[in-house]
Amino acid sequence: MKLYAFDEVDESLLLLPMAARRALDHAGRRLSRAGWLSLDVAARRELTQLGSEPRVEDVRVRALVEQASPAALPATPALDPPADAAPPEVGEAFGQSRPLPAALWSSLSPLDRFALAKVAEKRRPERLAAAYAEIVGASALSTHLSAAGAVRMVDVGPKSPTLRRAVAESFVGMSAEAFSRLEQANVGKGDVLGTARIAGIMAAKRTSELIPLCHALAITHVHVDIELDAGTRRVRLLATVETFDRTGVEMEALCAASVAGLTVYDMLKAYDRAMELGPTRLLAKSGGRSGDFAR
């Protein structure tokens, strides 16, 4: 269930939040505030959750609002704003000082795009500013775009160096023969696990050469741990990266785990070309202004 601070709706749901408005628009229903408050809290929460989802379950929305008194009125169902580019009237409402380039707009969730479009309808300056700051300012893509929508590297110069750490994992699944050879160190190319560890460490150090907008960092520590699971015939590559710098090392950890997994594949592909890689994912990060994360 997603609520926006600029919408001034809290967990009590005494007012109709953006997500519930989106759900009602999709279902072709209009509901007064009295009708909204006549619903119990569980129904209001479910309607808000339905409107927060990428795809709205129209049938369920209509079933929930049947309980309202005064009754919900029928309306023409309204679709979400297009995902490829902001409608001209929305871009005009936010103006040049708050750009909505196509790459940024398409990166937003359907609810975020709906909320921006709704705020744009009335063009209240303070609400436009608050909605843009909360939705676009929180977009991971926005800091990598210029006002014209061009890709750019974020300037981290003003930030203070802090201790940063990230942990990522990847997996390689394989056939019984390939796994047996790995366990017994009977591989024509040599030491699979040792080579994968070195490859992961090298990948962490060279991430900025592989990922266009990553910064070159002074990495202080990289560790690649490898675990074998005979039950699933999978290899787990666990990469930990640390630095004392101005930006995080999530990408370095992900690159280390990924390349270590690719190296395992390369050294065993003669025995099993159907090996599967993944999932590859970030497990944890700490340090920096965005705070800590743990899966």
Helices and strands as residue ranges (DSSP letters): H 18-27, E 29-30, H 33-38, H 41-52, H 58-65, E 73-74, H 88-94, H 102-107, H 110-122, H 125-135, G 142-144, E 162-173, H 176-183, H 192-205, H 207-210, E 219-229, E 234-245, H 250-268, E 276-277, E 281-286, E 293-294
